[in-house]
Amino acid sequence: VQLVESGGGLVQAGGSLRLSCAVSGSIVSIYSMGWYHQAPGKQRELVATLTRSGITNYRDSVKGRFTISRNNAMTTLYLQMNSLKPEDTAVYYCNVITNDVRVGTSEYWGQGTQVTVSS
């Protein structure tokens, strides 16, 4: 599975951005897709996840502001980010977990896209 993020950038507090992640490869084995972020000097943290069956999960600090979604073919993952705050500044990574009866569970990461929110 290959992942390529886009859509990051510089935005003022209160603004919006939409991140995209182009997914290619063994899409049929995808179990879960998600977004993580990593701020300077901090560990990578879960932002939002979306399972193959459509169940979503968000970190508390983004609930009501961010929305994770995907297209039906599971070839693109999105993260709509509204009401952005300076503390949302981080590198955002796309994540996919696959589950295959032959090789088991595997995890894939994109290269990351920078989101900077100015106050």
Beta strands, then each sheet from edge to edge (+ up, - down):
strand 1: 2-6
strand 2: 9-12
strand 3: 17-24
strand 4: 30-38
strand 5: 45-51
strand 6: 56-58
strand 7: 66-70
strand 8: 76-81
strand 9: 90-100
strand 10: 104-109
strand 11: 113-118
sheet 1: 1+ 3- 8+ 7-
sheet 2: 2+ 11+ 9- 4+ 5- 6+
sheet 3: 2+ 11+ 9- 10+
end
